[in-house]
Amino acid sequence: MSQFLGRVVGTKMQKTAKVEVVRMFLHPQVLKYVRKRKKFFAHDEKEECGDGDLVVIKECQPLSKKKYFKVSEIVRRVEHHKDPRTGEVIYQGRS
């Protein structure tokens, strides 16, 4: 079963988190490191994830057409702040 470490980039859907996984590999001809990004939909049963959180996702049986991963653990949370004028939630950087 596949397991990836990624950053949450979206939580607008119910019980679903959009997770971006970045991987680097050495290009065989150019001999330089290439960064590839892929976004997965992951099931978040308790809706604990927030934008910017670092999470581990594991492969599972398909839960819908595009969702075949589950959030297994939250490695690091990001501090969330509210803008006093607009009330919009802002998270503190990408640490």
C-alpha positions, 0 to 999 in steps of 0.5 A, spaced: 500 500 500 502 506 498 503 512 503 505 519 502 507 525 506 504 531 503 501 538 505 494 540 505 492 545 500 484 545 500 479 543 505 472 546 502 469 539 501 466 535 506 470 530 509 475 531 504 482 534 504 486 536 497 493 534 499 499 536 494 505 531 494 512 533 492 517 528 490 524 529 487 528 525 482 534 525 478 533 526 471 536 520 467 539 524 461 540 531 464 542 529 471 539 534 474 533 534 480 526 535 478 521 536 482 514 533 481 507 535 484 501 531 484 494 533 488 490 527 491 483 527 494 484 524 501 478 522 506 478 526 513 473 523 517 473 527 523 475 534 518 481 535 523 485 537 517 486 545 515 490 548 510 497 548 510 498 542 515 503 536 513 499 530 513 501 522 511 496 519 507 495 512 505 492 508 500 485 505 501 479 502 497 476 507 492 471 511 496 469 515 490 471 516 483 477 521 485 478 519 492 482 513 494 487 515 500 485 516 507 489 521 512 492 517 517 496 522 521 497 529 522 504 530 522 505 538 523 499 543 524 500 550 522 497 556 526 491 559 523 489 566 524 483 571 523 484 577 519 480 582 524 477 586 518 474 581 514 474 575 518 478 571 513 482 565 516 489 566 514 495 561 516 502 563 518 507 561 512 509 554 510 513 551 515 
